[in-house]
Amino acid sequence: MDFSYTILILLLPVALFFIIGLLGSKMNPKVSGMIGTSGLFIITLLSYVTAFNYFTHRTGEVFQSIEVFQFVWLPFTDRLVIHLGILLDPLSVMMLVVITTVSLMVHIYSLGYMKGEVGFARYYAFLSFFTFSMLGLVVATNIFQMYIFWELVGVSSYLLIGFYYERPSAVAAAKKAFIVTRFADLGFLIGILLLSFYTNTFDFIALTDLNGPAIAQSSGVVFLGMSVTTWAMLLIFMGGAGKSAMFPLHIWLPDAMEGPTPVSALIHAATMVVAGVYLVARLFPIYHFSAPGALEVIAYIGSFTSLFAAVIACTQLDIKRVLAYSTLSQIGYMMVALGVSGYGSEAGLGYMASLFHLFTHAFFKALLFLGAGSVIHAVHSNLMTEMGGLRKHMPITHITFLVACLTISGIPPLSGFFSKDEILVAAFEHHKLIFAVQWIVAGITAFYMFRLYFTIFWNSNPQYNHVPHESPPTMTIPLVILALASVFSGFVPFHDLVTSDGRALITEFHWIVAIPSVLVGMVGISFAAVLYYKKNSKPETVAKGLKAFYTMAYQKFYIDEVYLFVTHKVIFQFISRPIAWFDRHIVDGAMNLIGNTTVFFSGSIKKMQSGQMQEYIWYFTSGVLLLTLLIFYLN
């Protein structure tokens, strides 16, 4: 099968970026939007064709990894070489479908949502740049090529988060996201260098080859009680934790909601934030065989993040922030599944479940964000307290948002039930404590999502300044498509397509896990209905009863304040300021001293080249006399 056409999947979005970016200001905004959307439609078609051709041509029992392009970019040694190319395997092909589908929906949706915005063409140029960066990340043939596109994703997300650059809050959010993820990416880079130094390769196929020397060579070297591979994989996970906003590197994601709502759907719900999950999945054989301790760390961090974020989501009033913390919680679920997973056959259930949830989550979380954008577009506010009774005014948004809420709550037969159930089964079989935490999180998730749903679409009808109305077709059509995907994507035979060893996985229904997970979801929904279906004083009563804890959760457990204190009062005061003083007075002072000394001596001897003959005769005569005296003395 010839997959050479896949190069267009990368070339088209970068071409769109330059065309819209350079010529967008000279064309009608609608034209730039249509060019970007039409181009993305073609890219999506190519991705679907690639997925169809790849998954329908399995060689034997295992899907083969295909390097479509591979050329040398930067040779370090005769063995350690950075290539650029395109790698097609079940993981990358699945991600192509997810990224292009959600990106296309966002492009179409933005035609209505961003209509009339200043910088409309710039917005579509940035969308194309982000899509190019994310697609390049998932088809990278080696870890260094992934790192290059990883950084491009960071730059493009910075541009999109700070799209409203005239708002100080948006600028601050963009800088915060950029700085936090750059700090995490430093660990990623160090991990890459460690791993490549001991394995002599960057290539994913060589790194994850179970019969190759890479895993054995690196795992044999020990440093501070752990293998170098474990250190390297923990550092690499640090980069993934930054992109996926895992605790304690989660602080940038809620603030990133300052960007346009479609950007939140694309970057912070369906694509960019799952890059960390994709990274761990891509290197999973190394994690499992050479760094099992790192996998255990990933499981615990994911479990804590999912619970921590779910609790905070129960208290937030900004609907986008509720969804942001929901994203943190769901990414934690995916990390848990990878952390408790084995390798191959039924032992690899967690691996498959994590990526299955990534697949389904992309659709229902994008739907939630776009539905929230539709509501914000109608009432011109992000606050739940200023909403209510919108089901009558926005029937399409209401139904699709309800579908997304039921899906994320794990209600059968929607897709979220199947993927979340597999994660809970994997946790139940490998780690009962983590399973218990994730089971509780499932109930909390249903509660805060239906708290959001009932407050927006039911409850009391506030006095709106204008009559809310349904969004235009350019916004509602993507909602309907994503709602259908949320309903039916759970029936995709994922266990046959994306598994840890490339072989089909035999799965069965686990009633002992499924029934309790559905019941806890129903309990969460019922509790939300009691508190928020109609306007009453019960939520305030509960908040007062849990006053201290509620306040801490509402203030996000003061993690942001801790970061500000550490950065401003400790790092800036006791580290940055002394370094700045040393740089200004010692380093610059030394250079200034050298320069001033040179100027002084040059001023002292400048008469030696004054152009006056008598001066030259004087220096010449003095020199001759000194040389004569010196020779006389030596003799």
C-alpha positions in Angstrom: 0.0 0.0 0.0 1.4 3.4 -1.1 1.0 6.0 1.7 3.2 8.7 0.0 0.2 11.0 -0.2 0.3 11.4 3.6 3.0 14.1 3.2 0.1 16.3 2.1 -1.4 16.0 5.6 1.6 18.0 6.9 2.2 20.2 3.9 -1.4 21.5 3.5 -1.8 23.0 7.0 1.6 24.8 6.9 0.7 26.1 3.4 -2.6 27.4 4.8 -0.7 29.1 7.6 1.5 31.0 5.3 -1.3 31.8 2.8 -3.8 33.1 5.3 -1.1 34.7 7.5 0.5 36.6 4.7 -2.5 37.4 2.5 -5.3 37.3 5.1 -5.3 41.1 5.7 -5.7 41.7 2.0 -8.8 39.5 1.6 -12.3 39.4 2.9 -12.4 37.7 6.4 -15.0 35.3 5.1 -12.6 34.2 2.3 -9.8 33.5 4.7 -12.1 31.5 6.9 -13.4 29.5 4.0 -9.9 28.8 2.7 -8.8 27.5 6.1 -11.9 25.4 6.5 -11.8 24.0 3.0 -8.1 23.1 3.4 -8.8 21.4 6.7 -11.7 19.5 5.1 -9.2 18.1 2.5 -6.7 17.2 5.3 -9.5 15.4 7.2 -10.5 13.4 4.1 -6.8 12.4 3.6 -6.6 11.3 7.3 -9.8 9.2 6.9 -8.5 7.6 3.7 -5.2 6.8 5.5 -7.0 5.3 8.5 -9.2 3.2 6.1 -6.3 1.9 4.0 -4.2 1.2 7.1 -6.7 -0.6 9.3 -8.1 -2.7 6.4 -4.7 -4.0 5.3 -3.4 -5.8 8.4 -0.4 -8.0 7.7 -0.9 -11.2 9.7 -2.0 -10.8 13.3 -0.1 -7.5 13.9 -0.4 -4.0 12.4 2.9 -3.1 11.0 4.7 0.2 11.6 5.3 1.9 8.3 7.9 4.7 7.8 6.5 6.6 4.8 9.3 9.1 4.7 12.6 9.0 6.4 15.6 11.2 5.5 18.6 12.4 7.5 18.3 15.8 9.0 21.0 16.1 11.5 23.8 13.4 12.1 25.5 13.5 15.5 27.6 10.4 15.1 27.5 7.5 12.6 24.9 5.8 14.8 23.1 8.7 16.5 21.2 10.5 13.7 18.1 12.6 13.7 15.7 11.8 10.9 12.6 13.5 9.7 9.7 11.4 8.4 6.2 10.1 8.8 5.5 7.0 10.9 2.1 5.2 10.5 1.0 2.8 13.1 -2.3 2.2 15.0 -1.5 4.9 17.5 -0.5 7.7 15.0 -3.3 6.8 12.6 -5.9 7.0 15.3 -4.5 10.4 16.4 -4.7 11.7 12.8 -8.5 10.9 12.8 -9.0 12.6 16.2 -7.0 15.7 15.5 -8.4 16.4 12.0 -12.0 15.7 13.0 -12.1 18.0 16.0 -10.0 20.6 14.2 -12.5 20.6 11.2 -15.4 21.0 13.6 -13.7 23.9 15.3 -12.9 25.5 11.9 -16.6 25.3 10.8 -17.9 26.4 14.2 -15.5 29.4 14.3 -17.1 30.8 11.1 -20.1 31.7 13.2 -18.5 32.2 16.6 -15.7 34.4 15.5 -17.7 36.4 12.9 -16.9 40.1 13.1 -13.8 39.6 15.4 -10.8 41.8 14.7 -8.0 39.5 13.6 -10.3 36.9 12.0 -7.7 35.9 9.4 -5.0 35.8 12.0 -7.1 33.4 14.0 -7.5 31.0 11.1 -3.7 31.2 10.4 -3.0 30.3 14.0 -5.5 27.4 13.8 -3.7 26.0 10.7 -0.3 26.4 12.4 -1.5 24.5 15.5 -3.0 21.8 13.4 0.3 21.4 11.5 2.2 21.2 14.7 0.0 18.7 16.3 -0.1 16.5 13.2 3.7 16.6 12.9 3.9 15.6 16.6 1.9 12.4 16.2 3.4 11.1 13.0 7.1 11.8 14.1 9.4 8.8 13.4 11.7 9.6 16.3 11.6 11.3 19.7 13.7 14.3 18.7 11.4 15.1 15.7 8.5 14.8 18.2 10.2 17.3 20.5 10.6 19.8 17.6 6.8 19.7 16.9 6.2 19.5 20.6 7.7 23.0 20.9 5.8 24.2 17.9 2.6 23.1 19.6 3.7 25.2 22.6 4.3 28.3 20.4 1.0 27.9 18.5 -1.0 27.4 21.7 0.7 30.5 23.1 -0.5 32.5 20.1 -4.1 31.2 20.3 -4.4 31.6 24.1 -3.2 35.2 23.8 -5.4 35.9 20.7 -7.1 38.7 22.5 -3.8 40.4 23.2 -5.5 43.7 24.2 -6.7 41.9 27.4 -4.1 41.8 30.2 -5.7 38.6 31.5 -5.2 36.9 28.1 -1.6 38.0 27.8 -0.9 36.8 31.4 -2.6 33.4 30.6 -0.5 32.9 27.5 2.7 33.7 29.3 1.8 31.4 32.1 1.0 28.5 29.8 4.2 29.1 27.9 6.5 29.4 31.0 5.0 26.3 32.8 5.2 24.1 29.7 8.7 25.3 28.9 9.8 24.4 32.4 8.3 20.9 31.9 9.9 20.6 28.5 13.3 21.1 29.9 12.9 17.8 31.8 11.6 16.3 28.5 14.8 17.4 26.7 17.1 16.1 29.4 15.2 12.8 29.3 15.6 12.6 25.6 19.4 13.2 25.8 19.8 10.6 28.6 17.8 8.0 26.7 19.5 8.6 23.4 23.0 8.6 25.0 22.6 5.1 26.3 20.6 3.6 23.4 22.4 5.4 20.5 19.1 6.0 18.8 16.2 8.4 18.6 13.9 6.3 16.5 10.7 5.0 18.0 10.8 1.6 16.2 14.3 0.9 17.6 13.5 2.3 21.0 10.4 0.1 21.5 11.8 -3.0 19.8 11.5 -5.8 22.4 14.1 -7.9 20.7 16.5 -5.0 20.2 19.4 -3.9 22.4 18.0 -0.5 23.3 15.9 -1.5 26.4 18.5 -3.9 27.8 21.5 -1.5 27.3 19.9 1.4 29.1 18.2 -0.4 31.9 21.5 -1.9 33.1 23.0 1.5 34.1 22.1 2.6 37.7 22.2 6.1 39.1 21.1 7.0 42.7 19.3 3.7 43.2 17.3 3.7 39.9 18.2 2.8 36.4 19.1 5.5 34.0 16.1 4.5 31.9 13.8 5.1 34.9 15.3 8.6 35.4 15.0 9.3 31.7 11.4 8.2 31.4 10.4 10.2 34.5 12.0 13.3 33.0 10.2 12.6 29.7 7.0 12.2 31.6 7.7 15.6 33.1 7.3 17.0 29.6 4.1 15.1 29.1 2.7 16.1 32.5 3.3 19.8 31.5 1.4 19.5 28.3 -1.3 17.4 29.8 -1.5 19.7 32.9 -1.0 17.0 35.5 -0.6 18.0 39.1 1.5 20.0 40.0 2.0 21.5 36.5 -1.8 22.0 36.0 -2.0 25.7 36.9 -1.8 26.9 33.3 -4.8 25.1 31.9 -7.7 26.9 33.7 -6.2 30.3 32.9 -5.9 29.3 29.3 -9.7 29.6 29.0 -8.9 33.3 28.3 -8.6 32.3 24.6 -11.6 32.0 22.3 -13.9 29.2 23.2 -13.3 27.2 20.0 -9.6 27.3 20.9 -10.5 25.7 24.2 -12.3 22.9 22.4 -9.4 22.3 20.1 -6.3 22.7 22.2 -7.4 22.3 25.8 -9.9 19.5 25.4 -9.2 17.2 22.5 -5.7 17.5 21.1 -2.9 19.4 22.9 -3.6 18.2 26.4 -3.6 14.6 25.4 -0.1 14.9 24.0 1.3 13.7 27.3 -0.9 10.6 27.1 0.2 10.0 23.6 3.9 10.4 24.6 3.6 7.8 27.4 1.7 5.5 25.0 4.3 5.9 22.3 7.1 4.9 24.6 5.0 2.4 26.6 7.2 -0.7 26.0 10.2 1.2 27.5 8.1 2.3 30.5 6.8 -1.2 31.1 10.0 -3.3 30.6 12.7 -0.8 31.7 11.0 1.7 34.0 8.1 0.1 35.8 8.7 2.5 38.7 8.0 5.4 36.4 4.7 3.8 35.4 3.7 3.5 39.1 4.4 7.2 39.5 2.3 8.0 36.5 -0.6 6.0 37.9 -0.5 7.8 41.3 -0.1 11.3 39.7 -3.0 10.6 37.3 -5.2 9.3 40.1 -4.6 12.2 42.4 -5.0 14.7 39.5 -8.4 13.2 38.5 -9.7 13.5 42.1 -8.2 16.9 42.8 -9.5 18.5 39.6 -13.0 16.9 40.0 -13.4 18.4 43.5 -12.5 21.8 42.2 -14.9 21.6 39.3 -17.8 21.2 41.7 -17.3 24.7 43.0 -16.4 26.8 40.0 -19.0 29.3 38.5 -17.3 30.0 35.1 -18.6 27.3 32.8 -15.3 27.1 30.9 -13.4 26.7 34.1 -15.6 23.8 35.1 -14.9 22.2 31.8 -11.2 22.9 32.1 -11.0 21.1 35.5 -13.1 18.3 34.0 -10.4 18.0 31.3 -7.7 17.7 34.0 -9.8 14.9 35.6 -10.3 13.0 32.4 -6.7 13.2 31.4 -5.9 11.8 34.9 -8.1 8.9 34.0 -6.1 8.2 30.9 -2.8 8.4 32.8 -4.1 6.0 35.4 -5.0 3.4 32.7 -1.5 3.6 31.3 0.1 3.4 34.8 -1.7 0.2 35.7 -1.4 -1.5 32.4 0.6 -4.5 31.5 1.9 -5.3 28.0 0.4 -7.6 25.4 -2.8 -9.7 25.4 -5.3 -9.1 28.1 -2.7 -7.6 30.4 -2.6 -4.6 28.1 -6.2 -3.7 28.8 -5.2 -0.4 30.5 -3.2 0.7 27.4 -6.1 0.1 25.1 -8.6 1.7 27.6 -6.5 4.8 27.9 -6.4 5.4 24.2 -10.0 4.4 23.8 -11.0 7.1 26.4 -8.7 9.6 24.6 -10.6 8.8 21.4 -14.1 9.2 22.9 -13.2 12.1 25.2 -12.0 14.1 22.2 -15.6 14.1 20.8 -17.7 14.7 23.9 -15.3 17.2 25.5 -15.1 19.2 22.2 -18.9 19.1 22.2 -19.0 20.4 25.7 -16.7 23.3 25.0 -18.5 24.2 21.7 -21.8 23.9 23.5 -20.5 26.2 26.2 -19.4 28.6 23.5 -22.9 28.5 22.0 -24.4 29.4 25.4 -21.8 32.2 25.9 -22.6 33.5 22.4 -26.3 33.7 23.4 -26.1 35.3 26.8 -22.7 37.1 26.6 -21.5 35.8 29.9 -19.4 32.9 31.2 -21.0 32.8 34.7 -23.5 30.0 35.5 -25.2 32.4 37.9 -26.3 34.6 35.0 -27.9 31.7 33.1 -30.9 29.5 33.4 -33.9 28.2 31.4 -32.0 28.2 28.1 -33.5 24.8 27.0 -36.5 26.7 25.6 -34.4 29.2 23.7 -31.6 26.9 22.5 -33.1 23.4 21.8 -30.2 22.1 19.6 -27.5 23.3 22.0 -29.6 21.9 24.9 -29.9 18.4 23.5 -26.4 18.1 22.3 -25.0 19.4 25.6 -27.2 16.9 27.4 -25.7 14.1 25.3 -22.2 15.2 26.1 -23.1 15.3 29.9 -24.6 11.8 29.8 -21.5 10.6 27.9 -18.9 11.9 30.3 -21.0 10.6 33.2 -20.6 7.1 31.8 -24.2 6.4 31.1 -24.8 3.4 28.7 -24.9 3.0 25.8 -23.0 6.2 25.1 -19.3 6.1 24.3 -18.0 7.4 27.6 -19.5 4.4 29.3 -17.5 1.9 27.3 -14.1 3.7 27.5 -14.4 4.6 31.2 -15.6 1.1 32.1 -12.5 -0.4 30.5 -10.3 2.0 32.6 -12.1 1.0 35.8 -11.7 -2.7 34.9 -8.0 -2.3 34.4 -7.6 -0.4 37.7 -9.8 -3.0 39.5 -7.6 -5.8 38.3 -4.3 -4.2 39.1 -4.7 -1.7 41.9 -7.8 -1.7 44.2 -7.0 1.6 45.9 -6.7 3.5 42.6 -9.9 1.8 41.4 -11.7 3.1 44.5 -10.5 6.6 43.8 -11.5 6.5 40.2 -14.9 5.1 41.0 -15.5 8.0 43.4 -14.3 10.4 40.7 -16.9 8.9 38.3 -19.7 9.9 40.7 -18.2 13.4 41.2 -17.9 13.8 37.5 -21.6 13.1 37.0 -22.4 15.5 39.8 -20.5 18.6 38.5 -21.5 18.0 34.9 -25.2 17.9 35.7 -24.7 20.8 38.1 -23.6 22.7 35.0 -26.4 21.3 32.8 -29.3 22.0 35.2 -28.0 25.5 36.1 -27.7 26.5 32.4 -30.7 24.9 30.9 -33.2 24.5 33.7 -33.2 26.3 37.1 -34.8 29.7 37.1 -34.9 32.0 34.1 -32.9 35.2 35.0 -33.7 38.6 33.5 -31.7 38.6 30.3 -30.9 41.9 28.7 -32.1 40.4 25.4 -34.0 37.3 24.4 -31.4 34.4 23.9 -31.6 32.6 20.6 -30.1 29.5 19.0 -26.7 29.7 17.4 -26.4 29.8 13.6 -26.1 26.6 11.5 -22.3 27.0 11.3 -22.2 26.5 15.1 -25.0 24.0 15.5 -24.0 21.6 12.7 -20.6 20.8 14.4 -22.6 20.3 17.7 -24.8 17.7 16.1 -21.9 15.9 14.4 -19.9 15.7 17.6 -23.1 14.6 19.5 -23.4 11.7 17.0 -19.7 10.9 17.4 -20.2 10.9 21.2 -23.1 8.4 20.9 -21.6 6.0 18.4 -17.8 6.2 18.8 -18.1 3.7 21.7 -19.1 1.0 19.3 -15.8 1.3 17.3 -13.9 -2.0 17.7 -11.1 -0.3 19.4 -9.7 -3.4 21.0 -9.0 -4.8 17.5 -7.3 -1.7 16.3 -5.1 0.0 19.0 -3.5 -2.3 21.5 -0.1 -2.4 23.3 1.4 -5.1 21.1 -0.5 -4.5 17.9 -2.6 -7.7 18.3 -6.4 -7.8 18.7 -7.5 -7.8 22.3 -10.2 -10.1 23.6 -12.5 -8.1 25.9 -15.6 -9.0 27.8 -18.3 -7.2 29.8 -17.4 -6.9 33.5 -20.7 -6.5 35.3 -19.0 -6.3 38.7 -17.4 -3.0 37.6 -20.0 -1.7 35.1 -23.0 -1.8 37.4 -21.4 0.1 40.3 -19.9 2.6 37.9 -23.3 3.3 36.3 -25.0 3.5 39.7 -22.4 6.0 41.1 -23.0 8.1 38.0 -26.8 8.0 38.5 -26.3 9.0 42.2 -24.2 12.0 41.1 -26.8 13.0 38.6 -29.6 12.7 41.1 -27.7 14.7 43.7 -27.2 17.4 41.1 -30.9 17.4 40.2 -31.9 17.8 43.9 -29.6 20.8 44.3 -29.9 22.6 40.9 -32.9 21.5 39.0 -34.9 24.4 40.4 -33.8 27.5 42.2 -33.5 26.8 45.9 -31.3 27.4 49.0 -29.9 23.9 49.2 -26.6 24.6 47.4 -25.9 27.5 49.8 -26.8 25.3 52.8 -24.4 22.6 51.6 -21.6 25.2 50.9 -22.1 26.6 54.4 -21.9 23.2 56.0 -18.6 22.5 54.2 -17.5 26.1 54.5 -13.8 25.6 55.0 -13.4 22.8 52.5 -15.7 24.5 50.0 -13.7 27.7 50.2 -10.5 25.9 49.7 -11.9 24.0 46.7 -13.3 27.3 45.2 -9.9 28.9 45.6 -8.3 25.9 43.9 -6.6 24.9 47.1 -4.5 28.0 46.8 -2.0 26.2 44.5 -1.7 29.4 42.3 -1.0 31.5 45.4 1.7 29.0 46.5 3.3 29.3 43.0 3.2 33.1 43.2 4.7 33.1 46.7 7.5 30.7 45.6 8.2 32.6 42.4 8.0 36.2 43.8 9.1 35.8 47.4 11.7 33.0 47.0 12.9 32.6 43.4 12.8 36.3 42.4 13.9 37.6 45.8 16.7 35.1 46.8 17.7 33.6 43.5 16.9 35.9 40.6 17.8 39.2 42.3 21.3 38.0 43.5 22.0 36.5 40.1 20.9 39.9 38.5 23.2 41.7 40.9 26.1 39.4 40.1 25.5 39.8 36.4 25.3 43.6 36.6 28.1 44.3 39.0 30.6 41.3 38.7 30.2 40.1 35.1 29.3 43.5 33.5 31.6 45.2 36.0 34.5 43.0 34.9 33.9 43.7 31.3 33.5 47.5 32.0 36.8 47.4 33.9 38.6 45.8 31.0 37.1 48.3 28.6 37.9 51.3 30.8 41.4 50.1 31.5 42.0 49.7 27.7 40.6 53.2 27.1 42.9 54.6 29.9 46.1 53.0 28.5 45.2 53.9 24.9 44.7 57.5 26.0 48.1 57.4 27.8 50.0 56.2 24.7 48.1 57.9 22.0 50.8 60.6 21.5 53.0 57.9 20.1 51.0 58.2 16.9 50.1 61.9 17.1 51.6 62.8 13.6 54.1 65.3 15.1 57.7 64.7 13.9 59.3 66.0 17.2 57.2 63.5 19.2 58.4 60.6 17.0 62.1 61.8 17.3 61.7 62.0 21.1 60.3 58.4 21.3 62.9 57.1 18.8 65.8 58.7 20.7 64.5 57.6 24.1 64.2 54.0 22.7 67.7 54.0 21.3 69.2 55.3 24.6 67.3 52.7 26.6 68.4 49.9 24.3 72.0 51.1 24.5 71.9 51.2 28.3 70.4 47.8 28.4 73.0 46.3 26.1 75.8 48.0 28.0 74.4 46.7 31.3 74.1 43.1 30.0 77.6 43.1 28.7 
